[in-house]
Amino acid sequence: MEPSSFKALRVNEISPGIFVKSIVSSPISILPEDEILIKVSYSSLNYKDALSASGNKGITRKYPHTPGIDAAGIVEHSRSPAFAPGDEVIVTGYDLGMNTPGGFGGYIRVPAKWVVPKPANLTLRESMIYGTAGFTAALALRRLERNGQLPESGPVLVTGATGGVGSIAIALLARAGYVVIASTGKTDETANLQLLGATNVIGRDEVNDQSGRALLRGRWAGAIDTVGGNTLATILKSCMTHGSVACCGNVSSPELSTTVFPFILNGVSLLGINSATSLMQERKEIWDLLANAWKVQLPESYITICSLAEMPHWIDLILKGGLRGRVILDHNL
């Protein structure tokens, strides 16, 4: 029997351009009429969630709305033969938390084609420690390796190193045998980044060239960039010959001003990473890797478990650039 209501973080536009967050009891009827009803056990905080929660109409068109692009939980009701009540499942990306009520609510209802069966060697909590951030980092690493990246090619740079994608990318790369250069604006986090697996930690100013030169001395054989803007431009012109750069974020800027020279003289590849629309077969393969061959354990200092009532604080903090590691929402708190 379906519940009549559930707790959720709802964002309302109380006047044009003014948005407020509150914890409310939402009727189950607000959920779309899709195939799989899931009782959400855990979610996680991503930058896109914070944008949705602050009224970014490029992310979420209509309010009131419940953000949360990640959810892990238990199937409560299914109209699809692919899933049965009691199945443990993961949902990330697609339209979840954007214009479809997301994981910051105690229940979601989504199409069956969005739902990934949770791998056996992964708990629901662990799946949300990864979340979209870990899925994106793993997708970036796989794209790099499919483009010829090898540990012996040289060091790999990770920008936004203390963030969700960055911290998991460092751990994944280190586990795979790469020398990792971590770039961050929080250089006081050096010891923690080394604990994740970084060999070298540099300030973000070292990846912000202002010389105007089209090419620079090669410093890394590849990179996973979450920052965009001039940082990405600097990465490209500082990349070694035939290196690869995976781009998966724009925390600094969505703009990219560069020349063709890194591409036509140094043979550098720029790889776009879009985790939200990955095909289901690839999703299952990535989650299997994260549960087994690529499984990593983040230091507990990089994991914050919070209640629904505490989530607005963490949303405000990530928008200010003050977040480190992963914030996991536990709906049981």
Secondary structure, 3 states (H helix, E strand, C coil): CCCCEEEEEEEEEEECCEEEEEEEEEEHHHCCCCCEEEEEEEEECCHHHHHHHCCCCCCCCCCCECCCCEEEEEEEEECCCCCCCCCEEEEECCCECCCECCCCECEEEECHHHCEECCCCCCHHHHHHHHHHHHHHHHHHHHHHHCCCCHHHCCEEECCCCCHHHHHHHHHHHHCCCCEEEEECCHHHHHHHHHHCCCEEEEHHHHCCCCCCCCCCCCEEEEEECCEHHHHHHHHHCEEEEEEEEECCCCCECCCCCCCHHHHCCCCEEEECCCCCCCHHHHHHHHHHHHCCCCCCCCHHHEEEECCCCHHHHHHHHHCCCCCCEEEEECCC
